[in-house]
Amino acid sequence: MDLLNFTSDVMAIFLMWLFVNASIHKLQVDNRNYYQQLFSDYGLRNKNIAIALCYFLGVVEMTLAFTILFEATRSQAAILSVLLLSVYLIGMTVQLIQGKRDMSCGCSGANSQLKISWPLIIRNGVLIVLTLNCTLPGAGFPPQLWFAVLMASGFMILTYSCVENLIVNAQKISILRAY
């Protein structure tokens, strides 16, 4: 086992957490109006297609969350995850280029205060690069490494959450400075 195999397992667990959370937000009926408005902001005006796309993305994310855990499907799930994250990155980049800086990104559900921004684009780019590591075979979760893999995955989750909160706080500070 080498470090890349270990990090493949760590990233698989982290991505499982990330995609399960994202999927739950999209599949909750209470969030239907939020995502319908969000897709409208991104240019998709048809209400029925927006709702169908929301559920479709939720199912895709949930499927990726669990298929990335298994060695037999990890590489394919990682490639599809990179494609999905790239679509999200491109969608946000297009909106930023068009000058829409006050849009919700949709990353963390209806209760999130996170808006699209260049730091968010960078974060997603880093996620894409890290996700590519999952195309490598894992260490196979040998019993002596389970604890280390889980701790490293937990560290990734905490780091991701901290970065997201830093971005939200920076956005709030920039609004306050504008006054």
Backbone torsions as a table, in degrees:
resi	resn	phi	psi	omega
1	MET	NA	134.4	173.8
2	ASP	-119.5	179.1	-174.1
3	LEU	-61.5	-37.0	-179.4
4	LEU	-65.3	-36.9	176.8
5	ASN	-66.9	-39.8	177.3
6	PHE	-62.2	-46.7	-178.3
7	THR	-69.6	-25.5	174.4
8	SER	-62.8	-43.7	177.4
9	ASP	-65.8	-42.0	179.8
10	VAL	-61.5	-48.1	-179.2
11	MET	-65.8	-33.8	178.6
12	ALA	-62.2	-43.8	179.1
13	ILE	-68.8	-41.7	177.5
14	PHE	-60.1	-46.5	-179.3
15	LEU	-66.5	-32.8	174.9
16	MET	-59.6	-48.4	179.0
17	TRP	-59.7	-46.6	-177.4
18	LEU	-60.9	-48.1	-176.9
19	PHE	-73.3	-33.8	176.0
20	VAL	-62.5	-46.4	179.1
21	ASN	-61.6	-46.4	-179.9
22	ALA	-62.5	-40.1	-179.4
23	SER	-65.8	-43.7	-179.5
24	ILE	-59.4	-42.3	178.6
25	HIS	-59.1	-43.1	-175.6
26	LYS	-75.1	-29.0	-176.7
27	LEU	-88.4	-10.9	178.5
28	GLN	-73.3	129.1	-179.4
29	VAL	-61.6	-34.1	-179.6
30	ASP	-61.2	-24.1	-177.7
31	ASN	-93.7	2.4	-175.4
32	ARG	-55.9	-48.4	-178.5
33	ASN	-64.9	-38.6	178.8
34	TYR	-59.5	-50.3	-177.5
35	TYR	-71.4	-31.4	175.5
36	GLN	-62.5	-44.4	177.9
37	GLN	-66.5	-40.4	179.8
38	LEU	-61.1	-46.4	179.2
39	PHE	-65.1	-33.5	175.5
40	SER	-64.3	-41.9	177.0
41	ASP	-61.8	-33.3	178.6
42	TYR	-81.2	-3.4	174.2
43	GLY	112.0	-3.1	179.6
44	LEU	-93.3	103.3	-171.2
45	ARG	-88.2	-23.2	-177.1
46	ASN	-74.3	117.7	-175.8
47	LYS	-60.5	-45.7	-177.4
48	ASN	-66.3	-40.0	178.4
49	ILE	-67.7	-38.8	179.0
50	ALA	-61.7	-43.9	179.7
51	ILE	-66.6	-43.6	178.6
52	ALA	-62.4	-42.0	179.1
53	LEU	-63.8	-38.7	178.5
54	CYS	-60.1	-48.6	178.8
55	TYR	-66.5	-40.3	178.3
56	PHE	-59.4	-48.6	179.3
57	LEU	-62.5	-38.2	177.5
58	GLY	-61.3	-43.2	178.8
59	VAL	-67.7	-41.7	178.5
60	VAL	-61.3	-46.8	-179.6
61	GLU	-62.8	-40.9	178.9
62	MET	-65.8	-39.6	178.1
63	THR	-63.9	-45.2	178.4
64	LEU	-62.8	-36.7	-178.5
65	ALA	-57.3	-39.4	-175.9
66	PHE	-95.2	-29.9	179.4
67	THR	-73.2	-22.4	-180.0
68	ILE	-74.2	-14.8	-179.6
69	LEU	-76.8	-27.6	-172.5
70	PHE	-96.0	135.5	-179.0
71	GLU	-54.2	-41.0	-175.3
72	ALA	-64.9	-27.5	-176.4
73	THR	-118.7	-0.6	-173.4
74	ARG	-60.7	-47.0	-176.0
75	SER	-62.0	-46.0	179.3
76	GLN	-65.6	-41.8	178.8
77	ALA	-64.4	-37.1	178.9
78	ALA	-65.3	-42.1	178.8
79	ILE	-64.4	-43.7	177.2
80	LEU	-65.8	-34.7	176.9
81	SER	-65.0	-42.3	177.2
82	VAL	-61.4	-42.7	178.8
83	LEU	-62.7	-44.7	-179.9
84	LEU	-64.4	-46.6	178.3
85	LEU	-63.0	-34.3	177.6
86	SER	-67.1	-40.1	177.0
87	VAL	-61.8	-44.3	177.9
88	TYR	-61.9	-43.8	179.9
89	LEU	-61.8	-45.3	-179.7
90	ILE	-64.9	-42.0	178.8
91	GLY	-59.5	-44.6	178.9
92	MET	-68.2	-39.6	-179.9
93	THR	-62.2	-43.3	178.8
94	VAL	-60.0	-43.7	179.8
95	GLN	-63.5	-41.6	178.8
96	LEU	-64.4	-41.4	178.7
97	ILE	-63.0	-33.4	177.8
98	GLN	-78.4	-2.5	176.4
99	GLY	90.4	8.2	-179.9
100	LYS	-86.6	92.8	-176.3
101	ARG	-102.9	-6.5	-177.3
102	ASP	-104.5	14.2	-179.8
103	MET	-83.1	143.5	170.9
104	SER	-69.3	145.5	-179.7
105	CYS	-84.5	-24.9	-177.7
106	GLY	85.4	1.9	-174.9
107	CYS	-66.3	-38.7	-171.5
108	SER	-121.1	25.6	175.1
109	GLY	85.7	-176.6	-172.8
110	ALA	-66.7	-27.2	-176.7
111	ASN	-89.5	0.7	-178.6
112	SER	-78.3	146.2	175.9
113	GLN	-102.1	9.5	-176.6
114	LEU	-74.9	125.5	178.5
115	LYS	-108.6	155.7	177.8
116	ILE	-63.9	141.9	-177.9
117	SER	-164.0	166.7	178.1
118	TRP	-64.8	-38.5	175.1
119	PRO	-60.3	-33.3	177.4
120	LEU	-68.8	-36.1	176.0
121	ILE	-63.0	-44.0	178.8
122	ILE	-62.9	-44.1	179.0
123	ARG	-58.0	-45.2	179.6
124	ASN	-66.4	-35.1	175.7
125	GLY	-62.9	-41.5	177.0
126	VAL	-64.1	-41.5	177.1
127	LEU	-58.9	-40.9	179.8
128	ILE	-62.9	-45.9	179.6
129	VAL	-62.7	-44.1	179.8
130	LEU	-66.2	-34.7	179.4
131	THR	-65.6	-31.2	177.4
132	LEU	-59.0	-26.7	178.1
133	ASN	-61.5	-26.0	-180.0
134	CYS	-73.3	-6.8	174.8
135	THR	-74.9	-14.4	176.3
136	LEU	-84.8	152.3	177.2
137	PRO	-66.4	147.9	178.4
138	GLY	-80.9	179.0	177.4
139	ALA	-80.0	-6.1	177.8
140	GLY	84.0	12.6	-179.8
141	PHE	49.4	55.1	175.3
142	PRO	-62.4	146.1	-174.3
143	PRO	-52.5	-36.4	-178.3
144	GLN	-71.2	-14.2	-179.7
145	LEU	-105.7	-7.6	-176.2
146	TRP	-54.1	-47.7	-177.9
147	PHE	-62.0	-45.2	-179.4
148	ALA	-63.9	-41.3	179.2
149	VAL	-64.1	-45.1	179.7
150	LEU	-65.6	-39.6	179.4
151	MET	-67.3	-42.5	178.9
152	ALA	-65.9	-38.2	176.3
153	SER	-64.6	-42.6	176.2
154	GLY	-60.2	-40.0	177.0
155	PHE	-62.3	-41.2	178.2
156	MET	-62.4	-42.7	179.7
157	ILE	-63.1	-44.9	178.7
158	LEU	-64.7	-41.1	178.8
159	THR	-62.6	-45.6	178.6
160	TYR	-59.5	-45.9	179.8
161	SER	-63.2	-40.7	177.9
162	CYS	-64.4	-43.9	179.3
163	VAL	-62.3	-43.1	178.9
164	GLU	-61.4	-43.0	178.0
165	ASN	-66.8	-36.1	176.3
166	LEU	-63.0	-41.0	178.8
167	ILE	-64.4	-45.2	178.6
168	VAL	-60.6	-46.0	-179.6
169	ASN	-64.2	-39.5	177.5
170	ALA	-63.2	-38.5	178.0
171	GLN	-65.6	-41.0	178.2
172	LYS	-65.1	-41.3	179.2
173	ILE	-63.4	-40.8	-179.7
174	SER	-66.1	-33.0	175.8
175	ILE	-66.9	-44.1	179.0
176	LEU	-63.0	-38.6	179.3
177	ARG	-65.7	-28.6	-179.4
178	ALA	-69.0	-21.3	-179.0
179	TYR	-85.2	NA	NA
